[in-house]
Amino acid sequence: MICSVYRSVLREGLYLYVASDFSLDLIPAELRKRLGSVKLVMHLDLSAVKNLVQTDPRELQSALEKNGYLLCIRDPKALEETIAEAVKNLHS
């Protein structure tokens, strides 16, 4: 499963994982308000990712299949490490 990762421009450390076929327009209005503007960070192939910092890739995939999105609060440094690890895994 491919998902897109967005970060909130308004709130540091707030990230939204969205299934590739899920429209951001379907995010509940209150959540969109809290997120404010979002910026695409990256796309993830969950079948290629073994570890994520604060969630299990299988649990993330399950949440995306059920709801279409998952909101996560992350330490920005931890996210950078996750991205580096994902890139490393994609190239190995």
N, C-alpha and C positions, 0 to 999 in steps of 0.2 A: 504494500500500500504506500502510495506517495502522499505526503502531507506538506503543507506550506506552513512556515513559521513566521509570524508577524510579531513585531514589538510595538508597544505603545510609545508614541512620541511624548505623550503627556506624563506617563508614570514610569520611571526607571524600574527595570526588573519585572515588568508585566508583559507576559508573552501569550500569544494566542496560537494554538496549533489547530489547523483547519484541514479537513480531508480535501483532497484535490478536486473533488466534484461538488464541494459545498460552497455556496455563495456567501460572501461576507454580509450581504443584504439580509440573510436569514438569522443573523446574530440578534438576540433580543435587544430592543431599543435601550434598555437600562444599561446593559453591558457595553453596548457601543458608546453610550454616553461616558461611562467610566473609562473606557479605553482611549477615547478621543481619536485622533488620527493614528493610523498604524502604518508601519513601514515593513515591507517584505524583507525578511532576514535571509531566508534560504528555503530550499525544498529538501525534504528528507525522504529517502526510500526506507521505510521502516523494516523491510525485510533484510536490509543491509546493515542496520544499526543494531549493535548488541547491547550497548549501554547508553543510557541518558542520565544526566546528573540527578534529577529528582523524581523521575518516573520510569517505570519499566516499559520498554517499547511495546510489549504485548498488551499491557494495560492501556497505553495510549491508543493503540490501534483499536482496542475494544471500545473505548470512549468515542473515538472518531466514527466508528461504525454505528454506534448507538445515537450519538448526538450531532455528529458532524464537526464538532469543535471541542477543544479543551483549553481552559484558561489556566495558566501557570504563572506563579511568581518565582522569579529566578534572581539569583545574584549575578550581576552582569559578568563578573570574572568567571563564574562557573559556566555561564553560557559560552563564553569564548573558548573555554577548554573543551566543551562539548562539541562545538563546531570544528575545532582542530582535530578532535578524535574522529568525528564523522568523516571529515575529509581524508584523514589518514586511512580509515577503514575502506573508503571508496577506492583508494589508489593501491591497496594491498591485495 
